[in-house]
Amino acid sequence: MIRSNLQRGFAYLGVIAMAASFIGLGIWQFNRAQESQIPVRVDTTLISLQAVTQPRIALPSSAVLRHVQVSGKYISDFQAPNQLDSNGKSETWQVGLLEPDSGGAILVVRGLLLQRNKGRSSADVTITGILMPHQSDDHALSSAGVLARLDSSLVVNQTSLDLYDGYVIADGETVDAAVIARTRISPPAPKSAVPGFYWQHISYVVVWWLMAGVVLYLPFYQRRIAPEFDEVESE
């Protein structure tokens, strides 16, 4: 009798623990949904590229969307088709591989490909712009001089220099104190640091809480159907 009561007590504790876990997961997803609605705050202070990141390391989260400045020379030129700006407009961008004075190399979105002949590519240049994380999805097929996505891993076989993770969308280029005038790319609007969408997280809340309800209901369901099984066995 005592053993039976202990087993029943442990079973109830297990049910409560499982239900509490599912409820907790639902609350966590609900909080994530709320956080996904909070816009990202961007630090607009201009800082040197080397102060926020270095070559051969993953781009720190604290460096993403920072306004950076870097000086050096362009050593290669590429085009990146089907890129979308903040207005959702698709264009082919001109992308240069810049060798900073401090060493290494980083991809820089200079502007629209149609204006690629403006400015001296081999001259010393000072860049200001927004530091972005590398792209994960292809926008085109890779070929000679064409980047499927903005990702330094696609140019590792074209230079012996250590590469920076991420890329810079330039909002200004200066050569010998002269500003290169051209149409600049408006960077995509910063999104929430929480991955996924609001309603996606809410759907997870519903799923976890439904599972908690099922777990809590199972003991009552078993008690309700137990007499039926007893009747069947007695027959």
Disulfide bonds with the S-S distance in Angstrom:
none
